[in-house]
Amino acid sequence: MRTGTVYTDTIVHLAPERFAEDVPYQVIIVTLDTGGRLTARVAGGNVTIDDRVVEVESGEGIPLFTKA
């Protein structure tokens, strides 16, 4: 289970067809505790920059994080 800190975020209002039913949804870039950064979606409530997050699962190859 990966953990890290939110580096930046955005809310997607117009998504590719594959994710159209999910809008709006939040996408974040996470600075991982183990080093490096990764782009992920947020599961549950929104997070803000500098929030601690933890990976809860991967859906269709997309990492999902939630506030720690």
C-alpha positions in Angstrom: 0.0 0.0 0.0 1.6 3.3 -1.1 1.4 6.5 0.9 2.4 10.1 0.1 1.5 13.7 0.0 -0.7 15.6 -2.5 1.5 17.7 -4.7 -1.3 19.2 -6.9 -4.8 18.4 -7.9 -7.6 19.2 -10.4 -11.3 18.5 -10.8 -12.2 16.8 -14.2 -15.6 18.1 -15.5 -15.3 16.9 -19.1 -13.8 13.4 -19.3 -13.1 10.9 -22.0 -16.0 8.7 -22.9 -14.7 5.8 -20.8 -15.0 8.0 -17.6 -17.9 10.3 -18.6 -20.3 8.8 -16.1 -17.8 9.6 -13.3 -17.6 13.4 -13.7 -16.8 15.4 -11.8 -13.9 13.6 -10.3 -10.6 14.6 -8.7 -7.2 13.8 -10.1 -4.0 14.3 -8.1 -0.3 14.0 -8.4 1.1 12.3 -5.3 4.6 12.7 -4.0 5.2 9.1 -2.8 7.0 8.5 0.5 9.3 6.0 -1.3 10.3 8.7 -3.9 8.9 9.8 -7.2 5.5 11.1 -8.1 2.4 9.4 -9.6 -0.9 10.5 -11.0 -4.0 9.0 -9.4 -7.7 9.5 -8.9 -9.3 10.2 -5.5 -11.7 7.8 -4.0 -14.3 9.3 -1.6 -14.1 12.9 -0.5 -11.8 15.5 -2.1 -8.3 16.1 -0.9 -6.2 19.3 -1.0 -2.5 20.1 -1.6 -0.3 18.8 1.2 -2.9 16.3 2.5 -1.5 12.9 3.4 -3.0 10.1 1.2 -3.0 6.4 1.1 -3.6 4.1 -1.8 -6.8 2.1 -1.4 -7.0 0.1 -4.6 -6.4 0.3 -8.3 -9.3 0.4 -10.7 -8.7 -0.6 -14.3 -5.0 0.2 -13.8 -5.6 3.6 -12.3 -4.4 4.1 -8.7 -7.0 5.3 -6.3 -6.0 7.2 -3.2 -8.0 8.6 -0.2 -7.1 11.0 2.6 -5.0 9.2 5.3 
